[in-house]
Amino acid sequence: MIEETGQVVAVQGDFAWIESERRSTCGGCSVRNGCGTAALARVLGRRRVRLRVLNPVNARVHDTVVVGIAESGLVRGSLAVYVAPLAALLGGALAGQFLGNNFLAAGSDLAAICGAIAGLGAGLAWLRRFSRATEADKSYQPVILRRQIMTGAPGDVAGRTLQHKHLEI
């Protein structure tokens, strides 16, 4: 389970909208000074991201929560988003080139381009159907795992250690 902390900003039925600060993993990498990803993260800065998540713990607005998503769902979703349209594009280009070389009087390059465009369109159409079919599948949905309650004296500032209690509901 991949976990991230965020704050609930709205609740709608079984779902909650959370805001989380987008962070790069560059802080823990020894090569961060010579890395393009680290430079890009410095330029873009930290941004807040809103995400709709399942809310089985009945979190309320302003609660700090831990959100998780299953690794398998993340991997399958990533493959669907990136690999399927690319494979369809390449398959369409190959089919177009084959048709152009063997059956059409037009050049194979033009047929390959048309096939690639048709393949990409088919891949994106499949991705849209896949997205709608998995919209309600809980294995693809991020979910609030628990509320995170911070305790400490009311004037605690950065640098002091706050105790974290995890409330399992």
C-alpha positions in Angstrom: 0.0 0.0 0.0 1.4 3.4 -1.0 0.5 6.0 1.6 0.4 9.8 1.7 -0.9 12.4 4.2 -3.4 15.0 3.3 -6.1 17.2 4.7 -9.8 16.8 4.0 -11.3 19.9 2.3 -14.8 18.6 1.4 -17.0 15.6 2.0 -19.5 14.2 -0.6 -21.4 11.1 0.4 -18.9 8.1 0.5 -16.1 10.2 -0.9 -13.9 13.0 0.5 -11.8 15.6 -1.3 -8.3 15.9 0.2 -5.5 18.3 -0.5 -2.0 17.0 -0.4 1.3 18.8 -1.1 3.1 17.3 -4.1 6.6 16.4 -3.1 9.5 15.0 -5.0 11.4 12.0 -3.6 14.7 13.8 -4.3 15.3 14.7 -0.7 16.4 11.2 0.1 18.5 10.6 -3.0 22.3 11.0 -3.0 22.4 12.3 -6.6 19.9 15.1 -6.1 22.3 17.9 -7.0 23.0 16.6 -10.5 19.6 15.2 -11.3 17.2 16.7 -13.8 14.2 15.6 -11.9 15.4 17.5 -8.8 16.0 20.6 -10.8 12.5 20.4 -12.3 11.1 19.9 -8.8 12.9 23.0 -7.6 11.5 25.1 -10.5 7.9 23.9 -10.2 8.0 24.2 -6.4 5.5 22.5 -4.1 2.0 22.4 -5.3 -1.2 21.4 -3.6 -3.1 18.6 -5.3 -6.8 17.8 -4.8 -7.9 14.2 -4.9 -11.2 12.4 -4.6 -10.9 9.4 -2.2 -13.1 6.8 -0.6 -14.0 7.8 3.0 -14.7 4.6 5.0 -13.6 6.3 8.3 -16.1 9.2 8.0 -13.4 11.8 8.1 -14.6 15.4 8.4 -13.4 18.7 6.8 -10.1 19.8 8.3 -9.1 16.3 9.4 -5.6 15.2 8.6 -5.8 11.8 7.1 -3.5 9.0 5.7 -4.6 8.0 2.2 -3.5 4.8 0.5 -3.7 3.1 -2.8 -2.8 -0.5 -3.6 0.4 -0.9 -5.6 -1.3 -3.4 -7.9 -4.0 -0.9 -8.8 -1.5 1.8 -9.4 0.7 -0.4 -11.6 -2.3 -1.6 -13.7 -3.7 1.9 -14.0 -0.3 3.2 -15.1 0.1 0.5 -17.7 -3.4 1.2 -19.0 -2.7 5.0 -19.3 0.8 4.8 -20.8 1.2 1.4 -22.5 -2.2 0.8 -24.1 -2.3 4.0 -26.3 1.4 3.6 -27.2 0.9 0.0 -28.2 -2.2 0.8 -30.3 -0.3 3.7 -32.0 2.6 1.4 -32.9 0.2 -1.5 -34.0 -1.7 0.9 -36.2 1.5 2.2 -37.8 2.7 -1.3 -38.5 -0.7 -2.3 -39.9 -0.8 0.8 -42.1 2.7 0.2 -43.4 1.8 -3.5 -44.2 -1.4 -2.4 -46.0 0.5 0.4 -47.9 3.3 -2.0 -49.0 1.0 -4.9 -50.0 -2.4 -3.7 -51.0 -2.5 0.1 -51.7 -1.0 2.1 -54.5 -0.3 4.9 -52.1 3.1 5.1 -50.4 3.6 3.1 -47.2 4.7 6.1 -45.2 1.3 7.8 -45.7 -0.5 4.6 -44.8 1.7 4.1 -41.7 0.9 7.7 -40.5 -2.9 7.1 -41.1 -2.6 3.8 -39.3 -0.8 5.3 -36.4 -3.4 8.0 -36.0 -6.2 5.4 -36.2 -4.4 3.2 -33.7 -3.9 6.0 -31.3 -7.6 7.0 -31.6 -8.6 3.4 -30.9 -6.2 3.2 -27.9 -7.6 6.4 -26.4 -11.2 5.1 -27.0 -10.3 1.9 -25.2 -8.7 3.9 -22.4 -11.9 5.9 -21.9 -14.0 2.7 -21.6 -11.4 1.2 -19.3 -11.5 4.3 -17.1 -15.3 4.3 -16.9 -15.3 0.5 -16.1 -12.8 0.9 -13.3 -14.2 4.1 -11.8 -16.1 2.2 -9.2 -13.5 -0.6 -8.7 -12.1 -0.2 -5.2 -8.7 -1.7 -6.2 -8.1 1.4 -8.4 -9.4 3.9 -5.9 -7.4 5.8 -3.3 -8.9 5.3 0.2 -8.6 7.0 3.5 -6.9 4.5 5.8 -7.0 6.4 9.0 -7.3 9.8 10.6 -4.1 11.3 11.9 -4.4 13.2 15.2 -1.5 15.3 16.2 -1.1 16.1 19.9 1.2 18.6 21.5 1.2 21.9 23.3 -0.7 24.6 21.5 2.3 26.7 20.5 4.5 23.9 19.2 6.6 25.2 16.3 8.7 23.5 13.7 11.7 21.8 15.1 9.9 20.4 18.1 8.7 16.8 18.0 5.0 16.3 17.9 3.6 13.0 19.0 1.4 11.3 16.4 -1.5 9.2 17.3 -3.1 7.0 14.7 -6.8 6.5 15.2 -8.0 3.3 13.6 -11.7 3.3 13.0 
